[in-house]
């Protein structure tokens, strides 16, 4: 459930990045950060 919240927050972050017109590479940074956080949550909760 917590990992789902991270994914939803990442979606909002991508929307903000697009709205503010940051470079396209910034989206990949958001995606990578979200994936790392989700992986950390999965590792801790096992």
Helices and strands as residue ranges (DSSP letters): H 2-20, H 25-44
